[in-house]
Amino acid sequence: MRLPREYVAYMAKQVLKRLTDRSLIQFEQPDYVKEVVTQVMLEELSVEDHINEEVRKILEEYDQQMKQMGVSYEEMFKKVKRQLVRDRNVVL
């Protein structure tokens, strides 16, 4: 994730403000709701980081085979990542 937590918290606050200004949502505990929305946004933003880590682990297992075949790590990283994203129906 490339965004600082503080900025994500700011974005969550702005989203909630716009939703409440338009009377689309109502809540009684603004701090709690803001924290929950911030957490959800952080989780969504970190999905790509988790996928990247999983791709690294997969490629680590096939390191020797890739070297023997002369396959580029970067090329395989992109292919494996693309496949994981497709398999999991993730939007990045």
Residue pairs with C-beta under 8 A, 6 or more apart in sequence:
1 42
1 45
1 46
1 48
1 49
3 45
5 38
5 42
8 38
8 41
8 42
8 45
9 34
9 38
11 41
12 34
12 37
12 38
12 41
13 34
15 37
16 25
16 30
16 33
16 34
16 37
19 25
20 26
20 27
27 33
47 90
47 92
48 92
51 81
51 84
51 85
51 88
51 90
51 92
52 81
54 84
55 77
55 80
55 81
55 84
56 77
58 80
59 66
59 73
59 76
59 77
59 80
62 76
66 73
66 76
84 90
85 92
